[in-house]
């Protein structure tokens, strides 16, 4: 009898294995493959989607706060209005994705691939975007206050009306980009390049910048 009780007690003490979350046929787990999945308004807080292939997925309004998206593939995905605050997006790819009005505050986006992505009115305040690639991205009216963009590649980026106050742009490449009406006050810009960069109406921009200075 005592042995039976011990066995029952032992079974009860075993940790329960969490069931894999499945949303519209998409398994929410690392390395999942959910191309063009319907994940609109999905609750994905704290989920682990490391290495996931979400190419072309619809994540409109989804909540991805604190989600693990390291090495995830979100190319051409729709993330409009999504919340990704403090998500781990190191080495993730959002090339060509729609991130209009998305909240990416304080994300870890080291070496993020975001060429051609749309960040119109997105919130990237305090984000770590060191070594990120934004060539050809649309970032009009985006909030990049205090963001770390050191050594970021930002050629031909439209930053019209963006807030870059106190951002770190050391060694960043902003050649042929638009900084029209941007708030550039307090920006760290040592060794950044601005060849053919449009700066009309910019507050704090290095108007007299020269590659020889």
Helices and strands as residue ranges (DSSP letters): H 2-13, E 21-23, E 26-28
